[in-house]
Amino acid sequence: MKIRLHIERLVVDGLPLAARDGPALRTAIEAELTRLLAEETPGDRWRTDTAVPRARAEGIRVAAQSRPAEIGLQVARSVHGAMGRAR
């Protein structure tokens, strides 16, 4: 099964990151979402094309010294959870 996910815009507010951390954050989010989706058993959740105009993810807790990769894991898990609720 092939899953194609397109996130047009992901808004993350209040994170202890600098603009230069954006690419590392994006890479971590993409990698973790790929891993989470690959682990799922194909089922009704992904049988049809679905467009969701907006999904609100749960908040995450981040320490001030967290690295972009660590934050990316949490963001991806939160987004993944929101995907399930949006369907």
N, C-alpha and C positions, 0 to 999 in steps of 0.2 A: 504494500500500500504506500502511496506517495501522498504526503501532506505538504501543502504549500501554505505558508502563513505570511501574511503581509500586514505589518503594523505601520500605519502611515505616520503616526505621531505618538510618542510615549513621553508624557510629562512627568518629570521627577523633581519635586520641589523640596527644598530644605536639606539637601544632602551635603555632607562636608567634602565636597569635591571642587576642584578647579576646572576651568574650561578644558585644560590640557588632558584631563582624566576621561573626557568623553569617549574617545576611541576604545580605551581599555574597558570602560563600563559597558559599552555596546557589545564588544567581543564577548565579555562574560555573560551578558544577558542572552545573546544568540546561542552560545555554547550550551548553557544550562537549559534553555527552552528546547533546543534540539535533543538533548539527552532525555528530558522529561517526556517529550512527545514520542521519542523512539521506544521508551519503556512501556508505553501504553499498549494494551491489547486492542487491536482494531475492533470497533464495535459501532453501535448506533451513533455515538458521539461524533464520528467523523464520516458518516456515510454520504452526506449531501453537502453541496456547496452552501456555505452560510456566510453572510456578511453581517457583522455586528457593528453598528455605527459608533457605539461607545460602550466601554466596560470599565467599571471602577474596581480597581484592585485594593486589597486590604493594605493598610499601612505596614511599614516595617520599622524595626528598631536598629539604629546604626550608632556605633560608638564613634566619637570624634576622630579616632585614629584609624578607622576602617579603611581598607584599601579598595580601589575600584572593583577588583575581582570579587572580593567578599560581598560588596554591596550588590554587584551584578547578580550573584547567586540568589540573594534574597528578593531582588526585584523580579527576576525571572520566575521564581516560585510563586510570588504574589500574582503576577500576570497570568501564569498558568492556572492558578485557582480561579481567577476572574473569568478566564475563558470557559471554564466548566459552568460557572453560574450564569454566564451570558446566554448560553444555549437553552 
